[in-house]
Amino acid sequence: MIVQICVGSSCHLKGSEKIVGLFGKAIEEHKLENEITLAGSFCTGKCNRIGVTVSVDDDVHTGITPENFSDFFRENVLDVLKKERER
């Protein structure tokens, strides 16, 4: 799985550095270092008024904040990896 966090100027101002840190911590806590490639990206063109834009493989998600990060990670990373393992 490839997770790209926008670090363009708009997302940077909305806290992309914090989101990168949360991803790093969550990946380590769940021991997913060998399953997830974490990368930064410049503007994806999907800017939102609130939060950061994050791409998980080919799916682009907007509005990721520290407050909704846990739910986002569970639904879009953990649940997806679980489904892939069941195949």
N, C-alpha and C positions, 0 to 999 in steps of 0.2 A: 504494500500500500504506500502511495506517495501522498504526503500531506504538505501542501504549500501554503504558507502564510504570507499574505500581502504585506510588504514593508514599504510600499510606496508612500509618498508624503501624506496623503489623507489618512491611510490606515495607521501610519506611524503616529500621527497626532492623536488618533483614537485608541492607542494602546497596543499596537502590534507587538512591541517588545514584551509586554506582560503576557500576551497570549502565547508567544514563543516559549516563555518560561513555563507556563502552565502545561503546554504540550510536552516539553522536555521532562517535566516532573511526572506527568501521567504516564508517559511511555516507559519511564524508568520504574515507576511503581507497579505497573502491570507486566513488566519484563517483556516488552514488545520491541526492544532494540533491533532484533533481527527480522522483524516483520514490517516495520514502518521506516520510511525514509522521510525525514523532516527537512524541509527546505524553505527558503524565503523566495518570494517572487516580487517583481515590481507590479505596478497597477494591472489588475485583471479587467479593468473597465466596468466593474460591477459595484462601484462605490455606493455606500449606504450612509445615511445620516448618523446612524448609531452603529458602533462596533466595527469589527475588522472582517475582511473578506478572507475566507479559507477555502482552498480547493482540496477535496479528498478524491484522489484519482481524477476522474473527469467531472465530478460534481462540484459546482461552485456554491458556496454558502455565504451569505452576508449577515452582518449584524452580530458577530460573535463577540461576546463581552466576558469579563471575568465572572459575572453573575450567572450567565447561561452556559458557561464552558463545560461544567460537569455533565449536564444533560446532553449537550452537543457531542462531547467525547463518547459518552455511552451509546448514543443512538447512531452516530455516523462513523465511529471507529470500532468500538468494542463489538457492537451488534453485527456490523458488517463482517468483521474478521471471524466472528463466531459462525455466521452463515457460510462463509467461504470454507471454513474448516470442516463443516458438516457435509460438504459436497463430495 
